[in-house]
Amino acid sequence: MNAPSRIAGANRTLTDELLERRSNAFSRGMSPGQPVFAAKAKNAEIWDVEGRRYIDFGGGIAVLNTGHRHPKVMKHVYDQLELYTHTCLMVTPYEPAVQLAETLNKIAPMSGPKKTMLVTTGAEAVENAIKIARAATGRSDIIVFSGAFHGRTLLAMTMTGKVLPYKAGFGPFPAGVWRVPFPVEHKGVSVEQSFEALTRLFKGDVDPKTVAALVIEPVQGEGGFYVAPGAFLQRLRTLCDEHGILFVADEIQTGFGRTGKWFAIEHAGVEPDLITMAKSLAGGFPLAAVVGKAPIMDAPEPGGLGGTFAGNPVACAAALGVIEAFETEDLLARSLKQGDMILRRLRSIRRRRTGRPIGDVRGLGGMTAFEIVSRHGGNDPDAVGAKALAAECLERGLMILTCGVYGETVRLLAPLTIQPRLLKEGLDILEAALVDPKD
Ligand SMILES: Cc1ncc(COP(=O)(O)O)c(C=O)c1O
């Protein structure tokens, strides 16, 4: 790696100076992030202001399934920039948004007619899915799961299942949000126990007739990349049908091809009523959507859904570029291949039982993760070890992200477009930091 540049007249790097300015200028509540300031990026690589180059296995938190600045995304964006950048979808609509909604309706895994609404962030999509579900059912309660992450706005934060840092100090929370355990066998929660908790909830706390929606991530994202067993999702679908509850799949992190299908719920063969999506939908531009069965999506009154920036035309154009990239570059198949390769590599590193101890290794297609635990063969989470691994990888030129309620999980989200040599180089760095740690 190149040596960091020095600021003229001071024995400090530009990064040192930006870190200080950042900390003075931003609220403490905004996580400081990595001590790296981006200068440019291309596909799976980021260069910082010091000229150092990193391989990006984080994708700015799962946003870059098609990599940084994919040429097809950029072409759509540049063409759109020459025409108009904002008219407001609710005032003067435009074709890229219509075309995108038509395409999302086509790829959403539900039978019958479907409709779409566009917003800007994932949390907004979740909030709108709840509004739509309430309008469609005339009910108010919501069921969510332990370890869930649905966003930082007031209702989405209430639905999120992690106190620090997401909820501490931000109450009181809106009523009517009920939580049951997400099944994670190796953490001692079976599918059976999760179902028992639901049954108890309906007996003791909430009448299922007042529940508008059950919201679940088919693979938990921030909560730790736990894959919901297919049989569990199928039973939930049946339960929802029995009680007239709408099934909402939050695919904000799992969607847009990350798991080798357009949406992770497809692996279970379950049809949701509503799907939320964001993150990789527009390849780095802020865009989110709720897609669902037409009669449900049409329940709110005209004007009840939307927002000034909802479905921004440049973001819609970017999303059309993302879809084109998926269709022409076989990215769903590449996700499955990438996931398989990474899981095999991680399991082979774990078998060596040297260096940092690896616990559970898991994934669905290209959505892969592993845990750092306190001893080889053990199961006790080691969040400090996971953080240290991420810091060492960064030092060695690889960006990875941790997650999990206990902070012990390392998630790997290389772009599905990554060149094979860069994927190998990134995994070599990860392996070195795992088996031969510097600390
Ligand atoms: C499953 C899920 N839902 C909702 C959100 C919130 O999305 P945003 O940060 O765009 O508001 C996230 C973000 O990480 C997520 O992973």
Ligand as a Chemical Component Dictionary entry (heavy atoms), coordinates in Angstrom:
data_LIG
# 
_chem_comp.id                   LIG 
_chem_comp.type                 NON-POLYMER 
_chem_comp.pdbx_formal_charge   0 
_chem_comp.three_letter_code    LIG 
# 
loop_
_chem_comp_atom.comp_id 
_chem_comp_atom.atom_id 
_chem_comp_atom.alt_atom_id 
_chem_comp_atom.type_symbol 
_chem_comp_atom.charge 
_chem_comp_atom.model_Cartn_x 
_chem_comp_atom.model_Cartn_y 
_chem_comp_atom.model_Cartn_z 
_chem_comp_atom.pdbx_ordinal 
LIG C1 C1 C 0 -33.752 -5.681 6.584 1  
LIG C2 C2 C 0 -33.632 -4.193 6.665 2  
LIG N1 N1 N 0 -34.742 -3.440 6.772 3  
LIG C3 C3 C 0 -34.692 -2.101 6.841 4  
LIG C4 C4 C 0 -33.478 -1.431 6.813 5  
LIG C5 C5 C 0 -33.457 0.076  6.881 6  
LIG O1 O1 O 0 -32.981 0.594  5.677 7  
LIG P1 P1 P 0 -32.433 2.104  5.611 8  
LIG O2 O2 O 0 -31.154 2.120  6.384 9  
LIG O3 O3 O 0 -32.250 2.363  4.145 10 
LIG O4 O4 O 0 -33.474 2.968  6.222 11 
LIG C6 C6 C 0 -32.304 -2.168 6.714 12 
LIG C7 C7 C 0 -30.995 -1.493 6.736 13 
LIG O5 O5 O 0 -29.976 -2.046 7.065 14 
LIG C8 C8 C 0 -32.372 -3.586 6.641 15 
LIG O6 O6 O 0 -31.272 -4.325 6.559 16 
# 
loop_
_chem_comp_bond.comp_id 
_chem_comp_bond.atom_id_1 
_chem_comp_bond.atom_id_2 
_chem_comp_bond.value_order 
_chem_comp_bond.pdbx_ordinal 
LIG C1 C2 SING 1  
LIG C2 N1 SING 2  
LIG C2 C8 DOUB 3  
LIG N1 C3 DOUB 4  
LIG C3 C4 SING 5  
LIG C4 C5 SING 6  
LIG C4 C6 DOUB 7  
LIG C5 O1 SING 8  
LIG O1 P1 SING 9  
LIG P1 O2 DOUB 10 
LIG P1 O3 SING 11 
LIG P1 O4 SING 12 
LIG C6 C7 SING 13 
LIG C6 C8 SING 14 
LIG C7 O5 DOUB 15 
LIG C8 O6 SING 16 
# 
